[in-house]
């Protein structure tokens, strides 16, 4: 698949999206995070249109999140339920490889049941939640593609309402998503970068909706009782995302223009000694742990 102009594209397959159907190599929120957290060299390596040896990450391991995502949204990575209890037999191993080679996520029956229970729990919890309309009046996995300052950008929106005003992203985590820790996960995983990136795209394609959109992350735990928290993105989070996406787009624009993809700085550095490590050591010194009289008395 190839597109010729910016727009909102529904029904795009995950394979087509991840192969990058834009006229030129495009920037995504995930590549933006690589640029910010690592280097342009890493971004080049992970881009399907730049790295000739790029291969889509299609791990053979079972990923509950992928299956739950597909069940919740009705779209996503294809999966195949295998009629085995585990992968100890040769037949089961061969079936898993065949599913992997076909671009599918291989899952066992009990794993499918776990993902189904997880999604059923999410539906029940959302039914009585103030964000019960999160997946109403819209379409799942919508691709948006736009141009910004001479570069192409694209994003795959988990769920976008038909009026282009409400965006919902479904996340699964193998750790607590309780309200008092969800902000830490969001900052560490760059949810603010993702939100601002999508906002920029929608504002470019639908200027009339600028300032009228709502972005929600539905984060759910992958272990019983499958609790979930809904996080809204406010102006503060969006401002932090804007600052970082500005840097990422400028870096991408420069690298694309010059076809130069540098790695880490070509000079030695003196990093700051971690403050918490210094405090731990000072506490040990002050505790008398290394006092010979104390050691002898012991």
N, C-alpha and C positions, 0 to 999 in steps of 0.2 A: 504494500500500500504506500502511496505517496500523495501528499496534499500539495496544493499550489498556492493557497492563500490563507491568511489568518481566519480563524473561525471556531465555532463550537461544534464538535463532532461526537455524535452519539453512536453507540454500537460498534466502536472500534475494538478489535480483539486485543487482548493483552500482548500477544506476540507482535502485532503490528505496531502497537504503541512503543514497546520497549526496543524495537528495531530502529525507532526514530523516523517517522514518515515525513518530516519537514523538508523543504527544499534545500536547506543547508543544515549541518550539524547544529542541534539546538541544545539550549541550556535547560536543565530541569532542576527542581528543588533539591533532589538528591545529589546531583552533580555540584550544585551550589554549595552544599554542605561539605563535600569533598574539597572544593577549592578553599573554603574557609578553615577547615580543620586540618587539612594536609597540604596539598600543593597542586598547581596546574599539571604537573607530571602525573599525579595520581588520577586527576580528573580525565586526562587524555586516555589513560590506561583503562578506565571504567566506562568510556564512551563507545557505543556500538558503531558510530560512523567515523570515528577517528582511529581507533585501534583495530588493525586488520585481524588480530588474533582474539578479538573480544568474543566471549561466549556468554550467553544468558545464564545467570545463576539459577540453576534448576537442581537444587540439592536433592539427593535421593532420600534424605532423612524426612520423616514425617513432620509436618509443620501444622500444628493445630490451628494457628492463626490464619493460614492460607485457606483452610477448609471452612473455618468459621466465617471468614470474610466472604467466601463464595456463597455460603448458605444465607448469611444475613442480607447481602445485597442482591443475590440472584445472579451475579456475574463475578468473574474473577478467574483465577487459574483453574484449568480443568483438573479434576481428580478422578481416580479410579478406585473403587472399593474392591479389595482382593479377598477371596474366600479362605483366608488362613488365620490361624490364631497368632502366629508370629512368623519370623523370617528364618527359622532354623532349617527348614527343608530346602532342597535344591529348587523344587517347583516354585516355592514362594519367592526365593531370591531371583529366579529368572523372570517371574511375573513383575517384580518390582523394577528390575532393569528395563523390561519392555515398556512399562508405563512411563518410566523416566525418559527413555529414548523417544517416546511419543509426545513428550512435552507435558506430561501429566504428573500430578502429585499422587503417589501411591499411598493408600491408606487401608488399614485393616478394618474389619467390621466394627470391632469394639472402639476403635479410634473415631470412626464416623459417628458412632452413637454418642461418644463424648462430645464431639463438636456440635452435634444436634442438640444435646442437653444444654450446652453452653449458650447456643443461640436462642433456644426456647426460654432460658432464664433471662436473657437480655430482653427479649420481647415482653416477658411478664413484667420486668422491672420498669421498662420504658412506658408501659401502659398506664402506670400511675405516676409518672414523672412529669414535671412541668415541660420537659422537652419531648413529650410523647409524639410530636409531629415531625420528629427528626427525619424520618424516611417517607414523608407524605408528599404527594404532588410534585414528583420529580423523576429523575432518571439516575440509575447507578453508573459509575465508571464512565464519566463524560470527559473526553479529551478536549482541552482548550489549547490553541496554538496562536501565538501572536508575535509581533515584532516590536522590539524595544531598542531604540538607538542603533539600528542597523544589524542587530542580532536576532535570531529566532529563539523563542522560548516555548516550552510546552509543559503541560501538567495533566495528570489523570486525577480527576476529582471523584472521590468515593461516591458522593451523592450530591446532586445539584438540583434545586427546585426549578420548575419550568420558568418561573419569573426571574431566575438568575440572582435571587436575593439571599438565599439560604444555602450554606455549604456545610455538610456533615462529613466528618472523617471518622472511620471506625478503627480503633487500635486494640490490639490484644497484648497483654503483658503477663509474663510468668511471675511477676512480683506484685506486691500490694499497689493498688491504685486508689487508696483511701484519699479523701480530700486534702489531708495535711501533707501528703507526699507527691500528689499529682503534679504540682508546679515544678518540682525537682526533675521528674521524668520529662516533662514538657521542655524544660530548658536544656537538659542534657541531650535530648533527641532532636532538638531543633524544630519543635512544632510551630514556633513563632515564625521561623523562616519559611516553612511550608505554607502557613496561613498567608503571610504577606506576598509570597510568590503567586499564589492563586488569586489573591486580591488584585495584584497588578495586572494579571492576565484578563480577569473579568472586567476590570475598569477600562482596559484598552478596548475590549470587544463590546462592552455595554457601558459607555460613559454615563448614561442616565441613572445607573444604579450606584454610582460612586457615593459612599457615605451612608448607604442604605442596606448594606449587607450584614449578615450575621454568620459567624464561623463557629462551629461547635466540634469538639473532639469527644467521641464516646469511647472511653477506655474501659476495657473489661478484663478481669483476671481470668486466667486459663485453668484455675483450680477451683473445685467446689468451695463455696456456693456460687461462684462465677459472678461476684459483685461487680458493679460498674459505677463509674463516676462520669458525669458530663461536665466538661470544661469549656467555658466560653472564652473567646479571645477578645480582650478589651483594647483600648487605645494604647496603653502602656506596652502590652505584649506586641502589638502591631508596630509600634515605633521601633522597638528593638529589632524586630524582623526587618523593617524597612532599612535600618542602618546596615545590617549585615548583607541583605540582598543587594543593596547599592554597591557594596564592595565586590560581591561575587559577580554581578553583571559587568562591572567595569573591568575586572580581571579577565573574565571570559572574552569580552570584546577585544581587549588588547591581545590576548593569546590567539584568538581566531584570526585577527587582522595580520599579525606578524608570523603566525604559525610557529610560535615559540612557546614551549611548555616546560618552564623551569621547575626543578625540584626544590629542596630546601636551600636556604642561603648558602652561598659558596664562601663562607667565612666561619671561623670559630666563634663560639658564643660562651658567655659565662651566665648560666641561668641562676635565678635567685634560689637560694637554699630554701626548701619548703619550711614554712614557719611552724607547722605542726610537728615536723621532725626535730626542729631546733628545740621546741618546748619540751618534747618528750625527753630529749637528752639532758636538758638543763634540770628537769625534774629528777632524773636519775642521779645527776651530780649532787644536787641539794639533799637528796634522800639519805646520803651517807652510804650508799651501796658500795662505793669504792674506797671507803675509809678502812685502812688496814686493821685498826683496833676493832672495828665492828666485825670485819671478816674473821679475825682471830677469835673473837668472842663467840662467833657462831661455831 
